[in-house]
Amino acid sequence: MSTTLSVLAARAKDVDAAAESLALAYEHNPWATWVIPAKNRLERLYELQRLYLRHALEHGLVLTTPQGTGAIALLPTDAPDPNDDVVDRILDLHGEHVDRLSLETPAPSLAGAWNVESLGVHPEHTRLGIGSALVVQALLRMRAIGAPTTVTTSDPRNLKFYGRYGFTTAAHRPASSTPDGAGPDVWTLHRTT
């Protein structure tokens, strides 16, 4: 028996379930564990994902599953920054690790690109093709508007995952380049239309 995965454009009512899945998906992510303090990390991640998803709903694209077991959020490179109150809250949620946010990988930009800001699947629903279905649907939408796509990742497993969809490495910042040498490796990947 085959199962077809349903992916739909998220609405405001979908944000909480999607944020929960994303928070759980990122709980042990190398970047998240480096930039978000351990104390109340899961709660911080949940609130951060809610903020990011709301911003992406307004200025970009958010796709999810009907039950919110996975989500992908993309923003065009020319999307406005969140308002000052949201930025202040984001900085607050990063606590004593906020200075680490400035160490993201600089990468050559792609004109008209959309960036995958977040992709994740609830840990109880991994290995079912949800992440792949979300990426495929997002890329179909990017192709329809003629937009290249970028993603930044700190999980080396994602290099192979995104490579299956035509992404190639555009930049790499090794862990050793962080001030304390303890940060994660970070890669920026590009996919042209």
C-alpha positions in Angstrom: 0.0 0.0 0.0 1.5 3.4 -1.0 0.9 6.6 0.9 0.8 10.0 -0.7 2.2 12.7 1.5 0.1 15.8 1.5 1.9 19.2 1.6 0.0 22.4 1.9 0.6 26.2 2.2 0.5 27.0 5.9 -1.9 29.4 7.4 -1.7 31.2 10.7 -3.6 28.4 12.4 -0.8 25.9 11.4 2.1 27.9 13.1 1.9 26.3 16.5 2.0 22.7 15.4 4.7 23.4 12.8 6.8 25.3 15.3 6.6 22.4 17.8 7.8 20.0 15.1 10.6 22.3 14.1 11.7 22.9 17.7 11.9 19.2 18.3 13.7 18.7 15.0 16.3 21.3 15.9 16.8 20.4 19.6 20.1 18.6 18.9 21.1 20.4 15.7 24.8 21.6 15.9 24.0 25.2 15.1 21.0 25.4 17.5 23.0 23.9 20.4 25.8 26.3 19.8 23.7 29.5 19.5 20.9 28.8 22.0 21.7 28.2 25.7 21.0 24.8 27.1 18.6 26.1 29.8 15.1 25.9 28.4 16.5 25.2 24.9 13.4 23.5 23.7 11.1 26.3 24.8 13.4 28.9 23.3 13.4 26.9 20.0 9.7 26.7 20.0 9.3 30.5 20.5 12.0 31.2 17.9 10.3 29.0 15.3 6.9 30.6 16.0 8.5 34.0 15.3 10.3 32.8 12.2 7.2 31.1 10.8 5.0 34.1 11.4 7.5 36.3 9.6 7.8 33.8 6.7 4.0 33.6 6.4 3.9 37.3 5.9 6.9 37.7 3.6 7.7 34.4 2.1 6.5 30.8 1.9 5.7 28.2 4.6 4.6 24.7 3.6 3.5 22.1 6.1 1.8 18.8 6.4 -1.9 18.7 7.5 -1.0 17.6 11.0 2.0 19.9 11.3 4.5 17.0 11.5 6.9 18.9 9.3 7.4 22.3 7.8 9.6 24.3 5.5 9.9 28.1 5.5 11.5 30.2 2.8 12.2 33.9 2.4 13.3 35.9 -0.6 16.6 37.6 -0.1 14.8 41.0 -0.3 12.4 40.2 2.5 12.2 42.9 5.1 13.8 42.2 8.5 11.4 41.5 11.4 10.2 44.5 13.3 12.3 45.8 16.2 10.2 44.1 18.9 10.6 40.7 17.2 14.4 41.2 16.7 14.8 42.1 20.3 12.9 39.0 21.4 15.0 36.8 19.0 18.2 38.3 20.6 16.8 37.7 24.1 16.0 34.1 23.3 19.7 33.5 22.3 20.7 34.8 25.7 24.4 34.7 26.5 25.1 33.1 23.1 23.7 36.0 21.0 27.2 37.1 19.9 27.5 33.8 18.0 24.8 34.8 15.6 27.2 37.0 13.8 29.3 34.1 12.7 27.1 32.7 9.9 28.8 31.7 6.7 29.1 34.5 4.2 28.3 33.2 0.8 28.1 34.5 -2.7 24.6 35.7 -3.3 22.3 34.5 -6.0 20.2 37.2 -7.6 16.5 36.7 -6.8 17.2 33.7 -4.6 14.9 32.4 -1.8 16.5 31.0 1.3 15.3 27.9 3.2 15.1 29.4 6.6 13.9 26.3 8.4 13.1 22.7 7.4 12.3 20.0 9.9 10.2 17.0 10.7 8.9 16.0 14.2 11.3 13.3 15.4 8.4 10.8 15.7 7.7 11.2 12.0 11.2 11.1 10.5 12.2 8.6 7.7 8.7 8.8 6.2 9.6 11.1 3.3 8.0 14.2 4.9 11.2 16.3 4.6 11.7 15.2 1.0 8.0 16.0 0.1 8.4 19.5 1.7 11.6 20.2 -0.3 10.1 18.9 -3.6 7.0 21.1 -3.2 9.1 24.1 -2.2 11.4 23.7 -5.2 8.4 23.3 -7.6 7.1 26.6 -6.3 10.6 28.2 -6.7 10.9 26.8 -10.3 7.4 28.2 -11.1 8.6 31.8 -10.2 12.1 31.2 -11.7 13.9 31.7 -8.4 17.1 30.0 -7.3 17.2 28.6 -3.8 19.8 28.7 -1.0 20.1 26.9 2.3 22.6 27.1 5.2 23.2 24.0 7.3 25.4 22.9 10.2 24.4 19.2 9.9 26.8 17.4 7.5 24.0 14.8 6.8 22.1 17.6 5.0 24.8 17.9 2.4 23.8 14.6 0.9 20.1 15.3 1.5 20.0 18.6 -0.3 22.5 17.3 -2.9 19.7 14.9 -4.1 17.7 18.0 -5.1 20.5 19.7 -7.0 22.0 21.9 -4.3 25.8 22.3 -4.4 28.1 23.8 -1.8 28.8 27.5 -2.4 30.6 28.2 0.9 31.9 26.4 4.0 33.0 27.9 7.4 34.9 25.3 9.4 34.4 25.0 13.1 38.0 26.0 13.6 37.3 29.5 12.3 35.0 30.4 15.2 36.6 32.5 18.0 36.7 29.6 20.4 37.0 26.8 17.8 34.0 25.2 19.3 31.3 26.2 16.8 29.9 23.9 14.2 30.9 23.6 10.6 28.5 25.6 8.5 27.8 25.2 4.8 25.8 27.4 2.4 24.3 25.5 -0.6 22.9 26.9 -3.8 20.4 25.5 -6.3 19.7 27.3 -9.5 16.3 27.0 -11.2 
